[in-house]
Amino acid sequence: MKRNHFFTWPLAVLASQLSWAQIKIEANEKINPIVQNFVNEVNTNSQLEGMAYELLDGIGPRLVGTPEMLAANEWTANKLKSWDIEANLQQFGTWRGWQRGITHVDMTHPRIKSLSATQLGWCPSTKKPIEAEVIILPKVSSKSEFDQWLSSIKGKIVLMSQYQKIGRSDEQIKEFGTPELYEKLKAEKELESKNFRDYMKNIGYDITTLPQALEKAGAVGIAVSNWTGIMGASRIFGAKTTKTPMIDIEMEDYGMLYRMAEKGAKPQIKIETNSKQLPEAKTFNTIGIIKGKEKPNEYVVLSAHLDSWDGAQGATDNGTGTLTMLETMRILKKEYPNNKRTIVLGLWGSEEQGLNGSRSFIEDNPEIAKGIQAVFNQDNGTGRVVGISGQGFVKSYDYIGRWLNAVPKMVKDNIKTDFPSMPDKGGSDHSSFVAAGIPGFSLGSLNWGYFGYTWHTTKDTYDKIVFDELKNNVVLAATLAYMASEDPEFTSREKRVMPQDEKGESIKWPEMKKPIRSSKDFK
């Protein structure tokens, strides 16, 4: 297995870079001395930028089953050990081994043009370039008609995504169009999306089964265009085929090919995807531990998922959460040497396939789960934390409120709280703990365009990180962990009485789901 050693280059200069912004303490503000030390360390000795370079530029994206994911596990463990923090890799399963290679796609007829395209995760290799005519899905209204059409696609490359007529964002249309034009184009876009959903339903396939049917019928390539609505950004997920390459073509080029095929120009493209199918790979969580001095069997958990999709670098999903919690552990180790409770860092694997790392940790470590005081999870982008909810725990207001009182005003004033609120059913790793009845809290960030621009996209890169915002979050996470560790009381796990839904039935607490421990069980 080839290992990437790029991230081992000397980084003294990068690690010492400081931002102009500082976390400031107001003149009349009374701050706990340890919290003041956290602030001083963040302001004068931040390691965030150096670590971001090593993780995101050096290792890159961290798709489960890839050598890069293993490299990230080992890098995070070694980083913790360099700070004299106990660290280990806990295996929780295996996954299909794969490594991304080059993607090269060109239109060769009716003219020459290099296309903006990316192979999907776990995409089969072409071994040698494939050149073929591009066709679109047929205008049929039933599964029988569609299945009859399938017999005609052997040797073709099929475009299987919805055609996007307008490639401008809603925000831009709203800014420059008249109100009437905006409403007209918005209605047209909604109708086109509905018509495509109805079409898929009528032909009897979905985004998982359709690629499999096209592959079985003899298509030599399948192209999608998973446009986010933001110019230039495409979401990259996983291939659903075993032999036929699947690629995402950016909306502009995809639209051009679609129009050419629809008008009878018979465009041809050449696809080269040089990926590697590797042996089944072990999957791990990176676990860091700072042993408690008074209550070692009670735990405060800092949580973030380490894995990512691999269309870009996985910078804001979830490099930023990983970096925040690593830096928090470093500072706690340095500035809070007599921690009462054990502080655990969980950097989870395979979150993107269903919270598998965190669910496995709870299942595999029942004694730790039983003793968890609180979990603080960060996973939604580079922004400063602006929201914390009680996740349905009745007494969460009491202890979260106490802990937040110790947070510097500059950081705390950004945050809106909601108690007891409702338990999250999924979305990120705190939900795994909540489902198990453990107080798990999401440190919800200001999104900085996260869902439209960087979430799972080709634009989720280092340059989208706002390090001043991360520093804010490190101070918050360190203070919350410190206060949770020091609290004389063990947190209440009493759950709220759940409200009724629109049918008058009581909403149920989220179900604790089994982790997927093998890609063979992943749909």
C-alpha positions as CSV (number, residue, x, y, z in Angstrom):
1,M,0.0,0.0,0.0
2,K,1.5,3.3,-1.1
3,R,1.6,5.8,1.8
4,N,1.3,9.6,1.4
5,H,4.2,11.2,3.2
6,F,3.6,14.7,1.8
7,F,2.2,15.9,5.1
8,T,5.5,15.2,7.0
9,W,7.3,18.2,5.5
10,P,8.5,20.8,8.0
11,L,5.6,23.0,9.1
12,A,7.2,25.4,11.6
13,V,6.4,28.5,9.6
14,L,2.8,27.5,8.9
15,A,2.2,26.4,12.5
16,S,3.3,29.8,13.8
17,Q,1.0,31.9,11.6
18,L,-1.5,33.9,13.6
19,S,-4.6,35.6,12.5
20,W,-5.1,39.3,13.3
21,A,-8.4,38.6,15.1
22,Q,-8.3,37.8,18.8
23,I,-10.7,36.4,21.3
24,K,-11.1,39.4,23.6
25,I,-12.2,39.5,27.2
26,E,-14.1,42.6,28.2
27,A,-12.7,44.8,30.9
28,N,-15.4,44.1,33.5
29,E,-15.7,40.4,32.6
30,K,-14.8,37.9,35.3
31,I,-13.2,34.9,33.8
32,N,-12.1,31.6,35.4
33,P,-8.2,31.6,35.3
34,I,-8.2,28.3,33.4
35,V,-10.6,29.6,30.8
36,Q,-8.4,32.7,30.5
37,N,-5.5,30.3,29.8
38,F,-7.5,28.7,27.0
39,V,-8.1,32.1,25.5
40,N,-4.4,33.0,25.7
41,E,-3.3,29.8,24.1
42,V,-5.8,30.2,21.2
43,N,-4.7,33.8,20.7
44,T,-1.0,33.3,20.8
45,N,-0.2,29.7,19.9
46,S,-2.9,28.4,17.6
47,Q,-1.9,25.2,15.7
48,L,-5.0,25.2,13.5
49,E,-3.5,26.4,10.2
50,G,-0.5,24.0,10.4
51,M,-2.8,21.0,11.1
52,A,-5.2,22.0,8.3
53,Y,-2.3,22.0,5.9
54,E,-1.1,18.6,7.0
55,L,-4.6,17.0,7.0
56,L,-6.2,18.7,4.0
57,D,-3.4,19.5,1.6
58,G,-1.2,16.6,2.7
59,I,-3.6,13.7,3.2
60,G,-6.6,15.1,1.3
61,P,-10.1,13.6,1.3
62,R,-10.9,10.7,3.5
63,L,-13.4,8.3,1.9
64,V,-14.0,5.2,4.0
65,G,-12.0,2.3,2.7
66,T,-9.2,4.4,1.1
67,P,-5.5,4.5,2.1
68,E,-6.1,8.2,2.7
69,M,-8.6,7.5,5.5
70,L,-6.1,5.1,7.2
71,A,-3.4,7.8,6.8
72,A,-5.8,10.3,8.5
73,N,-6.5,7.8,11.4
74,E,-2.7,7.4,11.9
75,W,-2.0,11.1,11.6
76,T,-4.6,12.1,14.2
77,A,-3.4,9.4,16.6
78,N,0.3,10.4,16.2
79,K,-0.7,14.1,16.6
80,L,-2.4,13.3,19.9
81,K,0.6,11.2,21.1
82,S,2.9,14.1,20.2
83,W,1.0,16.1,22.9
84,D,1.4,13.2,25.4
85,I,-2.2,12.2,25.0
86,E,-3.1,8.5,25.0
87,A,-4.4,7.6,21.5
88,N,-5.4,4.4,19.7
89,L,-7.3,3.2,16.6
90,Q,-10.4,1.2,17.4
91,Q,-11.5,-1.0,14.5
92,F,-15.2,-1.3,14.1
93,G,-15.5,-3.0,10.7
94,T,-14.2,-3.3,7.1
95,W,-15.1,-1.5,3.9
96,R,-14.6,-1.9,0.2
97,G,-11.0,-0.9,-0.5
98,W,-10.5,1.8,-3.2
99,Q,-8.2,4.7,-4.2
100,R,-9.0,7.5,-6.5
101,G,-6.9,8.0,-9.6
102,I,-7.1,10.6,-12.4
103,T,-10.4,11.6,-14.1
104,H,-10.1,12.8,-17.7
105,V,-13.2,13.4,-19.8
106,D,-13.2,15.0,-23.3
107,M,-15.8,15.7,-25.9
108,T,-14.4,14.4,-29.2
109,H,-17.5,15.0,-31.5
110,P,-18.9,17.2,-32.9
111,R,-15.9,19.3,-31.6
112,I,-13.1,19.0,-29.2
113,K,-13.5,20.2,-25.6
114,S,-12.1,19.1,-22.3
115,L,-15.0,18.6,-19.8
116,S,-15.2,19.4,-16.1
117,A,-15.9,16.0,-14.6
118,T,-15.1,13.8,-11.6
119,Q,-15.4,10.1,-11.0
120,L,-17.7,9.1,-8.2
121,G,-16.4,7.4,-5.1
122,W,-15.6,3.7,-5.6
123,C,-15.9,4.2,-9.3
124,P,-14.7,1.3,-11.5
125,S,-11.5,1.9,-13.5
126,T,-11.8,2.2,-17.3
127,K,-8.4,0.4,-17.6
128,K,-8.1,2.1,-21.0
129,P,-10.1,5.2,-22.2
130,I,-13.7,4.6,-23.3
131,E,-15.0,6.6,-26.2
132,A,-18.7,6.4,-27.2
133,E,-21.8,8.3,-28.1
134,V,-23.7,10.1,-25.4
135,I,-27.5,9.6,-25.1
136,I,-30.2,10.9,-22.8
137,L,-33.0,9.0,-21.1
138,P,-36.0,8.4,-23.4
139,K,-39.3,10.3,-23.2
140,V,-41.4,7.4,-22.1
141,S,-44.1,7.1,-19.4
142,S,-44.0,3.5,-18.2
143,K,-41.5,0.9,-16.9
144,S,-42.3,-1.5,-19.8
145,E,-41.5,1.2,-22.4
146,F,-38.3,2.1,-20.5
147,D,-37.2,-1.5,-20.3
148,Q,-37.7,-1.9,-24.0
149,W,-35.5,1.2,-24.6
150,L,-32.8,-0.4,-22.4
151,S,-32.2,-3.0,-25.1
152,S,-30.9,-0.2,-27.4
153,I,-28.2,1.3,-25.2
154,K,-25.4,-1.2,-25.5
155,G,-22.1,0.6,-26.1
156,K,-23.5,4.0,-25.2
157,I,-22.8,6.6,-22.4
158,V,-26.0,7.6,-20.7
159,L,-26.8,10.9,-19.1
160,M,-29.2,10.0,-16.3
161,S,-29.7,13.3,-14.3
162,Q,-32.2,16.0,-14.7
163,Y,-31.4,18.7,-17.3
164,Q,-31.0,22.1,-15.7
165,K,-32.2,24.8,-18.1
166,I,-30.8,27.7,-16.0
167,G,-27.4,27.6,-14.4
168,R,-27.8,30.7,-12.2
169,S,-28.3,30.5,-8.5
170,D,-31.7,31.5,-7.0
171,E,-30.0,34.4,-5.2
172,Q,-28.6,35.9,-8.4
173,I,-32.0,35.6,-10.2
174,K,-33.7,37.3,-7.2
175,E,-31.1,40.0,-7.1
176,F,-31.1,40.9,-10.8
177,G,-34.5,39.7,-12.1
178,T,-37.8,41.5,-11.7
179,P,-40.1,40.0,-9.0
180,E,-42.3,38.7,-11.8
181,L,-39.4,37.0,-13.6
182,Y,-38.0,35.6,-10.3
183,E,-41.4,34.0,-9.5
184,K,-41.8,32.7,-13.0
185,L,-38.4,31.0,-13.2
186,K,-38.8,29.7,-9.6
187,A,-42.1,28.0,-10.6
188,E,-40.6,26.6,-13.8
189,K,-37.7,25.1,-11.9
190,E,-40.0,23.5,-9.3
191,L,-42.2,22.1,-12.0
192,E,-39.2,20.6,-13.9
193,S,-37.9,19.0,-10.7
194,K,-41.4,17.6,-10.0
195,N,-41.7,16.3,-13.6
196,F,-38.3,14.5,-13.3
197,R,-39.3,12.9,-9.9
198,D,-42.5,11.7,-11.5
199,Y,-40.6,10.4,-14.5
200,M,-38.3,8.3,-12.3
201,K,-41.3,7.0,-10.4
202,N,-43.1,6.1,-13.7
203,I,-40.2,4.2,-15.1
204,G,-39.8,2.2,-11.9
205,Y,-36.2,3.1,-10.9
206,D,-34.3,5.3,-8.5
207,I,-30.8,6.8,-8.2
208,T,-29.5,3.5,-6.9
209,T,-31.3,1.0,-9.2
210,L,-31.2,3.0,-12.4
211,P,-27.3,2.9,-12.8
212,Q,-27.5,-0.9,-12.1
213,A,-30.1,-1.3,-14.8
214,L,-28.1,0.8,-17.3
215,E,-24.9,-1.2,-16.5
216,K,-26.7,-4.5,-17.0
217,A,-28.1,-3.3,-20.3
218,G,-24.6,-2.7,-21.6
219,A,-24.0,1.1,-21.1
220,V,-20.2,1.7,-21.2
221,G,-20.5,4.8,-19.1
222,I,-23.0,6.7,-16.9
223,A,-22.9,10.4,-16.3
224,V,-24.7,12.4,-13.6
225,S,-24.7,16.0,-12.8
226,N,-25.5,16.6,-9.1
227,W,-25.6,20.4,-9.2
228,T,-26.1,22.2,-5.9
229,G,-27.7,25.3,-7.3
230,I,-24.5,27.3,-6.7
231,M,-22.5,28.0,-9.8
232,G,-19.5,25.6,-10.2
233,A,-20.4,23.3,-7.3
234,S,-21.3,19.6,-7.8
235,R,-22.0,17.0,-5.1
236,I,-19.9,13.9,-5.3
237,F,-21.2,10.7,-3.8
238,G,-20.6,7.0,-4.6
239,A,-20.9,5.0,-7.8
240,K,-23.6,2.4,-7.9
241,T,-22.0,0.2,-10.5
242,T,-19.4,-2.6,-10.3
243,K,-17.9,-2.4,-13.8
244,T,-19.2,0.6,-15.6
245,P,-17.6,4.0,-14.8
246,M,-19.8,6.6,-13.2
247,I,-18.8,10.2,-13.4
248,D,-20.3,13.6,-12.4
249,I,-20.1,16.2,-15.2
250,E,-20.4,19.8,-14.0
251,M,-23.8,21.4,-14.9
252,E,-22.5,23.6,-17.7
253,D,-20.8,20.8,-19.7
254,Y,-23.6,18.4,-18.8
255,G,-26.2,20.8,-20.2
256,M,-24.3,21.2,-23.4
257,L,-24.0,17.4,-24.0
258,Y,-27.7,17.0,-23.1
259,R,-28.8,19.6,-25.7
260,M,-26.6,18.1,-28.3
261,A,-27.9,14.6,-27.8
262,E,-31.5,15.9,-27.7
263,K,-31.0,17.8,-31.0
264,G,-29.5,14.8,-32.7
265,A,-25.9,15.9,-32.9
266,K,-24.8,12.6,-31.5
267,P,-22.0,13.9,-29.2
268,Q,-19.2,11.6,-28.3
269,I,-17.0,11.7,-25.2
270,K,-13.9,9.9,-24.1
271,I,-13.7,8.8,-20.4
272,E,-10.6,7.8,-18.4
273,T,-11.0,6.9,-14.8
274,N,-7.8,5.4,-13.3
275,S,-8.9,4.3,-9.9
276,K,-7.7,1.3,-7.9
277,Q,-9.8,-1.5,-6.5
278,L,-8.0,-2.5,-3.3
279,P,-8.4,-5.4,-0.8
280,E,-11.1,-5.0,1.9
281,A,-9.9,-2.3,4.2
282,K,-10.2,-2.1,8.0
283,T,-12.3,0.8,9.3
284,F,-11.3,2.7,12.5
285,N,-12.2,5.4,14.9
286,T,-9.3,7.5,16.3
287,I,-9.8,7.7,20.1
288,G,-7.8,10.1,22.3
289,I,-8.0,9.9,26.1
290,I,-6.9,12.2,28.9
291,K,-7.5,10.1,32.1
292,G,-9.6,11.7,34.8
293,K,-7.8,12.3,38.1
294,E,-10.9,12.1,40.4
295,K,-13.6,10.4,38.4
296,P,-11.8,8.4,35.8
297,N,-14.9,6.3,35.0
298,E,-17.0,9.3,34.1
299,Y,-16.4,10.9,30.6
300,V,-16.6,14.1,28.7
301,V,-16.6,13.3,25.0
302,L,-15.4,15.7,22.2
303,S,-16.8,14.5,18.9
304,A,-16.2,15.0,15.2
305,H,-16.2,12.7,12.2
306,L,-12.9,12.3,10.4
307,D,-14.1,10.7,7.2
308,S,-15.4,12.6,4.2
309,W,-16.6,12.3,0.7
310,D,-13.8,12.8,-1.8
311,G,-14.9,15.2,-4.5
312,A,-12.6,17.8,-2.9
313,Q,-10.6,17.9,0.5
314,G,-13.4,17.4,3.0
315,A,-12.4,20.8,4.5
316,T,-15.7,21.9,6.1
317,D,-17.2,18.4,6.2
318,N,-15.6,17.6,8.5
319,G,-12.0,18.8,8.5
320,T,-13.1,21.9,10.5
321,G,-14.8,19.8,13.2
322,T,-11.7,17.5,13.4
323,L,-9.3,20.4,13.6
324,T,-11.4,22.1,16.3
325,M,-11.6,19.1,18.5
326,L,-7.9,18.2,18.0
327,E,-6.9,21.7,19.0
328,T,-9.3,21.6,22.0
329,M,-7.6,18.4,23.2
330,R,-4.2,19.9,22.8
331,I,-5.2,23.0,24.9
332,L,-7.0,20.9,27.6
333,K,-3.9,18.7,28.0
334,K,-1.7,21.8,28.3
335,E,-3.9,24.2,30.4
336,Y,-6.1,21.8,32.4
337,P,-3.7,19.2,33.9
338,N,-6.0,18.1,36.8
339,N,-9.1,17.2,34.9
340,K,-11.6,15.5,37.2
341,R,-13.3,13.4,34.6
342,T,-11.8,11.5,31.7
343,I,-11.8,13.5,28.5
344,V,-12.3,11.4,25.4
345,L,-11.8,12.5,21.8
346,G,-13.8,10.5,19.2
347,L,-12.9,11.1,15.6
348,W,-15.3,8.8,13.9
349,G,-15.1,6.9,10.7
350,S,-17.8,6.2,8.1
351,E,-20.2,8.9,9.4
352,E,-21.1,9.6,5.8
353,Q,-22.5,6.2,5.3
354,G,-24.8,6.3,8.4
355,L,-23.0,7.4,11.6
356,N,-21.3,4.0,11.7
357,G,-18.2,4.9,13.7
358,S,-20.0,6.6,16.6
359,R,-22.7,4.0,16.7
360,S,-20.1,1.3,16.8
361,F,-18.2,3.1,19.6
362,I,-21.3,3.1,21.8
363,E,-22.0,-0.6,21.1
364,D,-18.4,-1.6,21.6
365,N,-17.7,0.5,24.7
366,P,-20.7,0.0,27.0
367,E,-18.9,1.0,30.2
368,I,-17.8,4.3,28.7
369,A,-21.3,4.9,27.3
370,K,-22.7,4.3,30.8
371,G,-20.4,6.9,32.3
372,I,-20.7,9.7,29.8
373,Q,-21.3,13.1,31.3
374,A,-21.8,14.9,28.0
375,V,-20.9,14.8,24.3
376,F,-20.0,17.9,22.3
377,N,-20.1,17.3,18.6
378,Q,-19.1,19.7,15.8
379,D,-19.9,19.0,12.2
380,N,-21.6,21.7,10.1
381,G,-18.9,23.9,8.6
382,T,-16.4,26.5,9.3
383,G,-18.7,29.0,11.1
384,R,-18.7,30.1,14.7
385,V,-21.1,28.2,16.9
386,V,-24.5,30.0,17.1
387,G,-26.8,27.3,18.4
388,I,-27.0,24.7,21.1
389,S,-30.3,22.8,21.8
390,G,-31.1,20.5,24.8
391,Q,-31.8,17.5,22.5
392,G,-34.9,16.6,24.5
393,F,-33.2,16.1,27.9
394,V,-35.4,17.7,30.5
395,K,-32.6,19.0,32.8
396,S,-30.2,20.1,30.0
397,Y,-31.0,23.8,30.7
398,D,-29.6,23.5,34.2
399,Y,-26.2,22.1,33.3
400,I,-25.7,23.6,29.8
401,G,-26.7,27.0,31.2
402,R,-24.1,26.7,34.1
403,W,-21.4,25.6,31.7
404,L,-22.1,28.4,29.2
405,N,-21.8,31.0,32.0
406,A,-18.1,30.3,32.1
407,V,-17.6,31.0,28.3
408,P,-16.2,34.4,27.4
409,K,-18.9,36.9,26.5
410,M,-17.5,37.5,23.0
411,V,-18.0,33.8,22.3
412,K,-21.2,33.2,24.3
413,D,-23.1,36.1,22.9
414,N,-23.2,34.5,19.5
415,I,-25.1,31.5,20.8
416,K,-28.9,31.0,21.0
417,T,-30.1,28.1,23.1
418,D,-33.3,26.0,23.0
419,F,-34.3,23.8,25.9
420,P,-35.3,21.1,26.2
421,S,-36.0,21.1,22.4
422,M,-36.4,17.9,20.5
423,P,-33.9,15.1,20.0
424,D,-32.2,15.0,16.6
425,K,-33.0,11.8,14.6
426,G,-29.8,11.8,12.6
427,G,-27.5,14.1,10.6
428,S,-24.4,13.9,12.7
429,D,-22.7,11.8,15.4
430,H,-24.3,13.5,18.5
431,S,-27.5,11.8,17.3
432,S,-26.0,8.3,17.9
433,F,-25.5,9.2,21.6
434,V,-28.9,10.9,21.9
435,A,-30.6,7.8,20.5
436,A,-28.8,5.8,23.3
437,G,-30.2,8.2,25.9
438,I,-26.8,9.9,26.4
439,P,-26.7,13.7,26.6
440,G,-25.1,14.6,23.2
441,F,-25.1,18.1,21.9
442,S,-24.4,19.6,18.5
443,L,-22.4,22.8,18.5
444,G,-24.3,24.2,15.6
445,S,-22.3,26.6,13.4
446,L,-23.2,29.6,11.3
447,N,-23.3,27.9,7.9
448,W,-21.2,30.3,5.6
449,G,-23.1,28.8,2.6
450,Y,-22.3,25.3,3.8
451,F,-25.2,23.3,2.4
452,G,-25.2,24.9,-1.1
453,Y,-21.5,25.5,-1.6
454,T,-19.2,23.1,0.3
455,W,-21.3,20.2,1.8
456,H,-20.1,17.1,-0.1
457,T,-19.1,19.2,-3.1
458,T,-16.1,19.7,-5.4
459,K,-15.6,23.1,-3.6
460,D,-15.0,21.8,-0.1
461,T,-11.4,22.9,0.1
462,Y,-8.9,24.4,2.5
463,D,-9.5,28.0,1.3
464,K,-13.1,27.8,2.5
465,I,-12.0,27.6,6.2
466,V,-12.3,30.8,8.3
467,F,-9.7,30.1,11.0
468,D,-10.9,33.0,13.2
469,E,-14.3,31.2,13.5
470,L,-12.6,27.9,14.4
471,K,-10.6,29.7,17.2
472,N,-13.9,30.9,18.6
473,N,-15.2,27.3,18.6
474,V,-12.0,25.9,20.2
475,V,-12.5,28.3,23.2
476,L,-16.1,27.3,23.4
477,A,-15.4,23.5,23.2
478,A,-12.5,23.7,25.7
479,T,-14.6,25.7,28.2
480,L,-17.6,23.4,27.9
481,A,-15.4,20.3,28.4
482,Y,-13.7,21.9,31.4
483,M,-17.0,22.8,33.0
484,A,-18.5,19.4,32.3
485,S,-15.5,17.8,33.8
486,E,-15.6,20.0,36.9
487,D,-19.3,19.8,37.6
488,P,-19.9,18.1,40.9
489,E,-23.1,16.5,39.6
490,F,-23.5,13.8,37.0
491,T,-25.9,15.0,34.3
492,S,-29.5,13.9,34.3
493,R,-30.6,11.7,31.4
494,E,-34.3,12.3,32.0
495,K,-36.1,12.6,28.7
496,R,-38.9,15.0,27.9
497,V,-42.5,13.9,27.3
498,M,-42.6,13.8,23.6
499,P,-45.3,15.8,21.8
500,Q,-48.0,14.5,19.5
501,D,-47.7,14.6,15.7
502,E,-50.4,15.9,13.4
503,K,-52.2,12.5,13.6
504,G,-52.5,12.9,17.4
505,E,-49.9,10.1,18.0
506,S,-47.0,10.5,20.4
507,I,-43.7,11.1,18.6
508,K,-41.1,8.5,19.6
509,W,-37.6,9.1,20.9
510,P,-35.1,8.3,18.1
511,E,-34.4,4.6,17.7
512,M,-30.9,3.4,18.5
513,K,-29.8,1.9,15.2
514,K,-27.2,-0.8,14.5
515,P,-24.0,0.4,12.8
516,I,-23.1,-0.8,9.3
517,R,-19.8,-2.6,9.8
518,S,-19.2,-3.8,6.2
519,S,-19.7,-2.2,2.8
520,K,-21.5,-5.5,1.8
521,D,-24.4,-4.4,4.0
522,F,-24.4,-0.8,2.6
523,K,-27.1,0.1,0.1
